[in-house]
Amino acid sequence: MTDSSATVRPDRRAELAAGLVQVRARIADACAGAGRDPADVTMIAVTKTYPAGDVLALAGLGVTDMGENRDQEAAGKAAEVAAADVRPRWHFIGQLQRNKARSVVRYADVVHSVDSVRLARALGNAAAERERPLDALVQVSIDGDPARGGALPDSADEGVGLEAVAAAVADAPALRLAGLMAVAPLGWPPERAFARLAEVAEAFRTLHPGATALSAGMSGDLEIAIRYGATHVRVGSALLGMRPTLR
Ligand SMILES: *Cc1c(COP(=O)(O)O)cnc(C)c1O
């Protein structure tokens, strides 16, 4: 590749390798403490704000799953990475507007942020043009504050109630209902947040036995999320460094 953004300097590669060793050790320790098999926890490298070269370097270090939260940035980065013949699993983890569904289904393997019936339908229609189904996780609001996104557990709301959203995903032939995702609400101790999430997830799996994925935990709280059953942790800053802007 001639594009300099898709190359990485040796010192950056060494930095990423060091971050990876640390994060993998944290995940292994947390799994040991929780009596869980580390093979059951997928680390998603959240590469937002970082260039395609970092994705290629991480892929070269054995990272198979990458996360992005903005369609415009992710679409370009995924194309650059694909042009280098590298094909990670792309996880879309950010708030998603319905008018971006058509773009996201072109590169994403998993969308973690399905939080309304309308979004589920838009994604389902867009994904119908794909060859293989799109894995969809329903994002759950742990504190019930609809402003920050997330479907509402224990709510019969026909637009954003958890069961209504799950049903809309399950009804879309091009989507596969894979599980749940959440972010610990600001101001909540992660312990309390993930304990609550674990309850919601357990009840959810009795209704949807195939929906076993639980996407929870980030750089600051991945150990606690693993203790409460996370199958996917989304790790940005601990792996790639502090981002210049908070997002
Ligand atoms: C940015 C982001 C992450 C990663 O956050 P870090 O604290 O940098 O690990 C995880 N999940 C979501 C939804 C994000 O937007």
The ligand as an SDF file (V2000), in Angstrom:
LIG
                    3D

 15 15  0  0  0  0  0  0  0  0999 V2000
  -15.0180    4.1010   23.0720 C   0  0  0  0  0  0  0  0  0  0  0  0
  -15.8870    2.9860   23.5240 C   0  0  0  0  0  0  0  0  0  0  0  0
  -15.3300    1.8950   24.2340 C   0  0  0  0  0  0  0  0  0  0  0  0
  -13.8710    1.8140   24.6460 C   0  0  0  0  0  0  0  0  0  0  0  0
  -13.6380    2.6700   25.7160 O   0  0  0  0  0  0  0  0  0  0  0  0
  -12.2250    2.6520   26.5060 P   0  0  0  0  0  0  0  0  0  0  0  0
  -12.5620    3.2370   27.8070 O   0  0  0  0  0  0  0  0  0  0  0  0
  -11.2970    3.4850   25.6970 O   0  0  0  0  0  0  0  0  0  0  0  0
  -11.7910    1.2490   26.5930 O   0  0  0  0  0  0  0  0  0  0  0  0
  -16.1790    0.8570   24.5980 C   0  0  0  0  0  0  0  0  0  0  0  0
  -17.4990    0.8790   24.2830 N   0  0  0  0  0  0  0  0  0  0  0  0
  -18.0670    1.9050   23.6090 C   0  0  0  0  0  0  0  0  0  0  0  0
  -19.5150    1.8620   23.3090 C   0  0  0  0  0  0  0  0  0  0  0  0
  -17.2710    2.9890   23.1980 C   0  0  0  0  0  0  0  0  0  0  0  0
  -17.8460    4.0020   22.5280 O   0  0  0  0  0  0  0  0  0  0  0  0
  1  2  1  0
  2  3  1  0
  2 14  2  0
  3  4  1  0
  3 10  2  0
  4  5  1  0
  5  6  1  0
  6  7  2  0
  6  8  1  0
  6  9  1  0
 10 11  1  0
 11 12  2  0
 12 13  1  0
 12 14  1  0
 14 15  1  0
M  END
$$$$
